[in-house]
C-alpha cells in the first residue's frame, strides 16, 4: 500500500462517516498533518499519513503532533486505516 492509497481510503472513511478529511496547508508553518478530519458531533483530528514501515517523520511533523496532543487534540502518525480508526476512536 502506498501513502496515496492510504489517503484515498482515509477520504472514503471520513465521507462514509458523514464528514471530511481535508488536506490543509498552513501559511508559514511546515509539518501540519496530511489530513485534518471534521466529523459529525464536532469530532476533529489530524493524521500524518505514512507509508507502512517508512519512518521519515520530520522534526516539524513531530513538533506539530506533540503540540496538538498536549492541547488535547487527537493527532498522530498513521500507517494504516486501522491506525486512523484508532485515532478517530472508531
C-alpha distances in whole Angstrom, upper triangle without the diagonal:
4,7,8,6,7,10,11,11,13,15,16,16,19,20,21,23,25,24,22,19,20,19,23,24,27,30,31,28,25,22,22,19,16,17,21,21,25,25,28,31,30,27,25,22,20,17,16,12,10,7,7,10,11,15,16,18,21,24,25,21,23,26,25,23,26,29,27,27,31,32,30,27,24,22,19,16,13,10,9,11,13,14,15,17,19,19,21,23,22
4,5,5,6,9,10,11,12,14,16,17,19,20,21,23,25,23,21,18,18,17,20,21,24,27,28,25,22,20,20,17,14,15,19,20,24,24,28,31,30,26,25,21,19,16,14,10,8,6,8,11,10,14,14,16,18,22,22,19,21,24,23,22,25,27,26,26,30,30,29,26,23,21,18,15,12,10,10,12,15,15,15,18,20,19,21,23,23
4,5,5,6,9,10,10,12,14,15,16,18,20,21,23,21,18,15,15,13,16,18,21,23,24,22,19,16,16,13,10,12,15,17,20,22,25,28,27,24,21,18,16,12,10,7,6,5,8,11,10,12,12,13,16,19,19,16,18,21,19,18,22,24,22,23,26,27,26,23,20,17,15,12,10,8,9,11,14,13,13,16,18,17,19,21,21
4,5,5,6,9,10,11,12,14,15,17,18,20,21,19,17,14,14,12,16,17,21,23,25,23,20,18,17,14,11,12,15,17,20,21,25,28,26,24,22,19,17,14,12,9,9,9,12,15,14,16,16,17,18,22,21,18,21,23,21,21,24,26,24,25,28,29,28,24,22,19,18,15,13,11,11,12,16,16,14,17,20,19,20,23,22
4,5,5,6,9,10,11,12,14,16,17,19,20,19,17,14,15,15,18,20,24,26,28,26,23,20,20,16,13,13,17,17,20,21,24,27,26,24,22,20,18,15,14,10,11,9,11,15,15,17,18,19,21,24,24,20,23,25,24,22,26,27,25,26,30,30,29,25,22,20,18,16,13,11,10,10,14,14,13,16,18,18,19,21,20
4,5,5,6,9,10,10,12,14,15,17,19,17,15,12,14,13,17,19,22,25,27,24,21,18,17,14,11,11,14,14,18,18,22,24,24,20,19,16,14,11,11,7,8,8,9,13,13,16,16,17,19,22,21,18,20,23,21,19,22,24,22,22,26,26,25,22,18,16,15,12,9,8,7,7,10,11,10,12,15,14,15,18,17
4,5,5,6,9,10,11,12,14,15,17,15,12,9,10,10,13,16,19,22,24,21,19,17,15,12,8,8,11,12,15,16,20,23,22,19,17,15,13,10,10,7,9,10,12,16,15,17,17,17,19,22,20,17,19,22,19,18,22,23,21,22,25,25,24,20,18,16,15,13,10,10,10,9,13,12,10,13,16,15,15,18,17
4,5,5,6,9,10,11,12,14,16,14,12,10,11,12,15,18,22,25,27,25,22,20,18,15,12,11,14,14,16,17,20,23,22,20,19,17,16,13,14,11,13,13,15,18,18,20,20,20,22,25,24,21,23,25,23,22,25,26,24,25,28,28,27,23,20,19,18,16,14,13,11,10,14,15,12,14,17,17,16,19,18
4,5,5,6,9,10,10,12,14,14,12,10,13,14,17,20,23,27,29,26,24,21,20,16,13,12,14,13,16,16,18,21,21,19,18,16,15,13,14,11,13,13,14,18,18,20,21,21,23,26,25,21,23,26,23,21,25,26,23,24,28,27,25,22,19,18,17,15,12,12,9,7,11,12,10,11,14,15,14,17,15
4,5,5,6,9,10,11,13,11,9,7,10,11,15,18,20,24,26,23,22,19,17,13,10,8,10,9,12,12,16,18,18,15,14,12,12,10,11,9,12,13,14,18,18,20,20,19,21,24,22,19,21,23,20,18,22,23,20,20,24,24,22,18,15,14,14,13,10,11,9,7,10,10,7,9,12,12,11,14,13
4,5,5,6,8,10,11,9,7,5,8,10,13,17,20,23,26,23,22,20,17,14,11,9,10,9,11,12,15,18,17,15,14,13,13,12,13,12,15,16,18,21,21,22,22,22,23,26,24,20,23,24,21,20,24,24,21,22,26,25,23,20,17,16,17,16,14,15,13,10,14,14,11,12,15,14,13,16,15
4,6,5,6,9,10,10,9,9,11,14,17,21,24,27,29,27,26,23,21,18,15,12,14,12,13,13,15,18,19,17,16,16,16,15,16,15,17,18,19,23,23,25,25,24,26,29,27,24,26,28,25,23,27,27,24,25,28,28,26,22,19,19,19,18,16,16,13,10,13,15,12,12,16,16,14,17,15
4,6,5,6,9,9,9,9,12,15,18,21,24,27,30,27,26,23,20,17,15,12,13,10,12,10,13,16,16,14,14,13,14,13,16,14,17,18,18,22,22,24,25,24,26,28,27,23,24,26,23,21,25,25,22,22,26,25,23,19,16,17,17,17,14,15,12,9,11,12,9,9,13,13,11,13,11
4,5,5,6,5,5,6,9,12,15,19,21,25,27,25,24,22,19,15,14,10,10,7,8,7,10,13,13,11,11,11,12,12,15,14,18,19,20,24,24,25,25,24,25,27,25,22,24,25,22,20,23,24,20,21,24,23,21,17,15,15,16,17,15,16,14,11,13,14,10,10,13,12,10,13,11
4,5,5,5,6,8,11,14,17,20,23,26,29,27,26,24,21,18,16,13,13,10,10,9,10,14,15,13,14,14,15,15,18,17,20,22,23,26,27,28,28,27,28,30,28,25,27,28,25,23,27,27,23,24,28,26,24,21,18,19,20,20,18,19,17,14,16,17,14,13,17,16,13,16,14
4,5,7,9,11,14,17,20,24,26,30,32,30,29,27,24,21,19,16,15,12,12,10,11,14,16,14,16,16,17,17,20,19,22,23,23,27,27,29,29,29,31,33,31,27,29,30,27,25,28,29,25,26,29,28,25,22,19,20,21,21,19,20,17,13,15,17,14,12,16,16,13,15,12
4,6,8,10,14,17,20,23,25,29,32,29,29,26,23,20,19,15,14,11,10,7,8,11,12,11,13,14,16,16,19,19,22,23,24,27,28,29,29,28,30,32,30,26,27,29,25,24,26,27,23,23,26,25,22,19,17,18,20,21,18,20,17,14,15,16,13,11,14,14,11,12,10
4,7,10,13,17,19,23,25,28,31,29,29,27,23,21,19,16,14,11,9,7,7,10,12,11,13,15,17,18,21,21,24,26,27,30,30,31,31,30,31,33,30,27,29,30,26,25,28,27,24,24,27,25,23,20,18,20,21,23,21,23,20,17,18,19,16,15,18,17,13,15,14
4,7,10,13,15,19,21,24,27,25,25,23,20,17,16,12,11,7,6,4,6,10,10,9,10,12,13,15,18,18,22,24,25,28,28,29,28,27,28,29,27,24,26,26,23,22,25,24,20,22,25,22,21,17,16,17,19,20,19,21,19,16,18,18,14,14,17,15,12,15,14
4,6,10,12,15,18,21,24,22,22,20,17,14,13,9,8,6,5,6,9,13,12,11,10,11,11,13,15,16,19,21,23,26,26,26,26,24,25,27,24,21,23,24,20,20,23,22,19,21,24,22,20,17,15,16,17,18,17,19,18,15,17,17,13,14,17,15,12,16,15
4,7,9,13,16,19,22,20,19,17,14,11,9,5,5,4,7,8,12,15,13,11,10,9,9,9,12,12,15,18,20,23,22,23,22,20,22,23,21,18,20,21,18,17,20,20,17,19,22,20,19,15,14,13,14,15,14,16,15,13,15,15,11,13,15,13,11,15,15
4,6,10,12,16,19,17,16,15,12,10,8,5,5,6,8,11,14,17,15,14,11,11,10,10,12,13,16,18,21,24,23,23,22,20,21,22,19,17,20,20,17,17,20,20,17,19,22,21,20,16,15,14,15,16,15,17,17,16,19,17,14,16,18,16,15,18,19
4,7,10,13,16,14,13,12,9,8,6,5,6,9,11,14,18,20,18,16,13,12,10,10,10,11,14,17,20,22,20,21,19,18,18,20,17,15,18,18,15,16,19,19,17,19,22,21,21,17,16,14,15,15,15,17,17,17,19,18,15,18,20,17,17,20,21
4,7,10,13,11,11,11,8,8,7,7,7,10,12,15,19,21,18,17,13,12,10,11,12,13,16,19,22,24,22,22,20,18,17,19,15,14,17,17,14,15,18,17,15,18,21,19,20,16,16,14,16,16,17,19,20,20,22,20,17,20,21,18,18,22,23
4,6,9,8,8,9,7,9,9,10,10,14,15,19,22,24,21,20,16,15,12,13,13,15,17,20,23,25,23,22,19,17,16,17,13,13,16,16,13,15,18,17,16,19,21,20,21,18,18,16,17,17,18,21,22,22,25,22,20,23,24,21,21,25,26
4,6,6,7,9,7,10,11,12,12,15,16,20,23,25,21,20,17,16,13,15,14,17,19,23,26,27,24,23,20,18,16,16,12,13,16,14,12,14,17,15,14,18,19,18,20,17,18,16,18,18,20,23,25,25,27,24,22,25,25,22,22,26,27
4,5,8,11,10,13,15,16,15,19,20,24,27,28,24,24,20,19,17,18,17,20,22,25,28,30,27,25,22,20,18,17,14,15,18,16,14,17,19,17,17,21,22,21,23,21,22,20,21,21,24,26,28,28,30,28,25,28,29,25,26,29,31
4,7,10,11,14,16,18,18,21,23,26,30,30,27,26,22,21,18,20,18,21,23,26,29,29,26,25,21,19,16,15,12,14,17,15,13,17,18,16,17,21,21,21,23,21,23,20,21,22,24,26,29,30,32,29,27,30,30,26,27,31,33
4,7,7,11,13,15,15,19,21,24,27,28,25,23,20,18,15,16,15,18,19,23,25,26,23,21,18,16,13,12,9,10,13,11,10,13,15,13,14,17,18,18,20,18,19,17,18,18,21,23,26,26,28,25,23,27,27,23,24,28,30
4,6,9,11,14,15,18,21,24,28,29,25,24,20,18,14,14,12,15,16,19,22,23,20,18,15,12,10,10,6,7,11,10,9,12,14,13,14,17,18,18,20,18,19,16,16,15,18,20,23,24,26,23,21,25,25,22,23,26,29
4,6,9,11,13,16,19,22,26,27,24,21,18,15,11,11,9,12,13,16,19,19,17,15,12,9,7,8,5,4,8,8,6,9,11,11,12,14,16,17,18,16,16,12,12,12,14,17,19,21,22,19,18,22,21,18,20,23,25
4,7,9,9,13,15,18,22,23,20,18,14,12,8,9,8,11,13,17,19,20,18,17,14,12,11,11,8,6,9,9,6,8,11,11,10,13,15,15,16,13,13,10,11,11,14,16,18,19,21,18,16,19,19,16,17,21,23
4,6,7,10,13,16,20,21,19,16,13,10,6,5,4,7,10,14,16,18,16,15,13,11,11,12,10,7,10,11,8,8,12,12,10,13,15,15,16,12,11,8,8,8,10,13,15,15,17,14,12,16,16,13,14,18,19
4,7,10,13,16,20,22,19,17,14,11,8,6,5,6,9,12,15,17,15,15,14,12,13,15,13,10,13,14,12,11,15,16,14,16,19,19,19,15,14,11,10,10,10,12,13,14,16,14,12,15,17,14,15,18,19
4,6,10,12,16,18,16,14,11,8,6,5,7,8,11,14,16,19,18,18,17,15,16,18,15,12,15,16,13,12,16,16,14,16,19,18,17,14,12,10,11,11,10,13,13,13,15,13,10,13,15,12,12,16,17
4,7,10,13,15,13,11,7,6,5,6,9,11,15,18,20,22,21,21,20,17,18,19,16,14,16,16,13,12,15,15,12,14,17,16,15,11,10,9,11,12,13,15,16,15,17,15,11,14,15,12,11,15,16
4,6,10,12,10,8,5,5,6,8,11,13,16,19,21,23,23,23,22,20,21,22,20,17,18,19,15,14,17,17,14,15,18,16,15,11,10,10,12,14,13,16,16,14,15,14,10,12,13,10,9,12,13
4,7,9,7,6,5,7,9,12,15,16,20,23,24,27,26,26,26,24,24,25,23,20,21,22,18,17,20,19,15,17,19,17,16,12,12,13,15,17,17,20,19,17,18,17,13,14,16,13,10,14,14
4,7,6,5,6,9,11,13,17,18,21,24,25,28,28,28,28,26,27,28,25,23,24,24,21,19,22,21,17,18,21,19,17,14,12,14,17,19,18,20,19,16,17,17,13,12,14,13,9,12,12
4,5,6,9,12,15,17,21,22,25,27,28,31,31,31,32,29,31,31,29,26,27,27,24,22,25,24,20,21,23,21,18,16,15,17,20,22,21,24,22,19,19,19,16,15,16,15,11,13,13
4,6,9,12,16,18,22,23,27,30,30,33,33,33,33,30,32,32,30,27,27,27,24,22,24,23,19,20,22,19,17,15,14,17,20,23,22,25,24,21,21,21,18,16,17,16,12,13,13
4,6,10,13,16,20,22,25,28,29,32,31,31,31,28,29,29,26,24,25,24,21,20,21,20,16,17,19,16,14,12,12,15,18,21,21,24,23,21,21,20,17,16,17,15,12,13,15
4,7,11,13,17,19,22,25,25,28,28,28,28,25,26,26,24,21,22,22,19,17,19,18,14,15,17,15,12,10,9,12,15,18,17,21,20,17,18,16,13,13,13,11,8,10,11
4,7,10,14,16,20,23,24,26,25,25,25,22,23,23,20,18,19,19,15,14,16,15,11,12,15,13,11,7,7,9,12,15,15,19,19,17,17,15,12,13,13,10,8,11,13
4,7,10,12,16,19,20,22,22,21,21,18,19,20,18,15,15,16,12,11,13,13,9,10,13,12,10,7,5,6,9,11,12,15,15,14,15,12,10,11,11,7,7,10,12
4,7,10,13,16,18,20,19,18,17,15,16,16,14,11,12,13,10,8,11,12,9,10,13,13,12,8,6,5,7,9,10,13,14,14,15,12,9,12,12,9,9,13,15
4,6,9,13,14,16,15,15,15,12,14,16,14,10,12,13,11,9,12,13,11,12,15,15,14,11,8,6,5,6,6,10,11,11,12,9,7,11,11,8,9,13,14
4,7,10,12,14,12,12,11,9,11,13,11,8,9,12,10,8,12,13,12,13,16,17,16,13,11,8,6,5,6,9,11,12,14,11,10,13,13,11,13,16,18
4,7,9,11,10,11,11,10,12,15,14,11,12,15,13,12,15,17,16,16,20,20,20,17,14,11,9,6,5,6,8,10,12,9,9,13,13,12,14,17,17
4,6,8,7,8,8,8,11,15,15,11,13,16,15,14,17,19,18,18,22,23,22,19,17,13,11,7,6,5,8,11,13,11,11,15,15,14,17,19,20
4,6,6,8,9,11,14,17,18,15,16,20,19,17,20,23,22,22,25,26,26,23,20,17,14,10,9,6,8,11,13,12,13,16,17,17,19,21,21
4,6,8,11,12,16,19,20,17,17,21,20,18,21,24,23,22,25,27,26,23,20,18,14,11,8,5,7,11,12,11,13,15,16,16,19,20,20
4,6,9,12,15,18,20,17,17,20,21,19,21,24,24,23,26,28,27,25,22,19,15,12,11,7,10,14,14,13,15,18,18,18,21,22,23
4,6,9,12,15,17,14,15,18,19,17,19,22,22,22,25,27,26,24,22,18,15,11,11,8,12,15,16,14,16,19,19,19,22,24,24
4,6,9,12,14,12,12,15,16,15,17,20,20,20,22,24,24,22,20,17,13,10,11,10,13,17,18,15,17,20,19,18,22,23,25
4,6,10,11,10,10,14,15,14,16,19,19,20,22,24,24,22,21,17,14,11,12,12,15,18,20,17,18,22,21,20,23,25,26
4,7,8,6,7,10,11,10,12,15,16,16,18,20,21,19,18,14,11,8,11,12,15,18,19,16,17,20,19,17,21,23,25
4,5,5,6,8,10,11,12,14,16,17,18,20,21,20,19,15,13,11,14,15,19,21,22,19,19,23,22,20,23,25,27
4,6,5,6,9,10,11,12,14,15,16,19,20,19,19,15,14,13,16,18,21,24,24,21,21,25,23,21,24,26,29
4,5,5,6,9,10,10,12,14,15,17,19,17,17,14,13,13,16,18,21,23,24,21,20,24,23,20,22,25,27
4,5,5,6,9,10,11,12,14,16,17,15,14,11,10,9,12,14,18,19,20,17,17,20,19,16,19,22,24
4,6,5,6,9,10,11,12,14,15,14,14,10,9,9,12,15,18,20,20,17,17,20,19,16,19,21,24
4,6,5,6,9,10,11,12,14,14,14,11,11,12,16,18,21,23,23,19,19,22,21,18,20,22,25
4,5,5,6,8,10,11,12,11,12,9,9,11,14,17,20,21,22,18,17,20,19,15,18,20,23
4,6,5,6,9,10,11,9,9,6,6,8,11,15,17,18,18,15,14,17,15,12,15,17,20
4,6,5,6,9,10,10,10,8,8,11,14,17,20,21,21,17,17,19,17,14,17,18,22
4,6,5,6,9,9,11,9,11,13,17,20,22,23,23,19,19,21,19,16,18,20,23
4,5,5,6,5,7,6,9,12,15,19,20,21,21,17,16,18,16,13,14,16,20
4,5,5,5,6,6,8,12,14,18,20,20,19,16,15,17,15,11,13,15,18
4,5,7,10,10,12,15,18,22,23,24,23,19,19,20,18,15,17,18,21
4,6,9,10,13,16,19,23,24,24,24,20,19,20,18,15,16,17,21
4,7,9,12,16,18,21,22,22,21,18,17,18,15,12,13,14,18
4,6,9,13,15,19,20,19,19,16,14,15,13,10,11,12,16
4,7,11,12,15,16,15,15,12,10,11,10,6,7,9,12
4,7,9,13,14,14,14,11,10,12,11,7,9,12,14
4,6,10,12,13,13,9,9,11,10,7,10,12,15
4,7,10,11,12,8,9,12,11,9,12,14,16
4,6,8,8,5,6,9,9,8,11,13,14
4,7,8,6,8,11,11,11,14,16,16
4,5,5,7,9,10,11,13,14,14
4,5,5,6,9,10,10,12,11
4,5,5,6,9,10,10,9
4,5,5,6,9,10,10
4,5,5,6,8,9
4,5,5,6,5
4,5,5,6
4,5,8
4,6
4
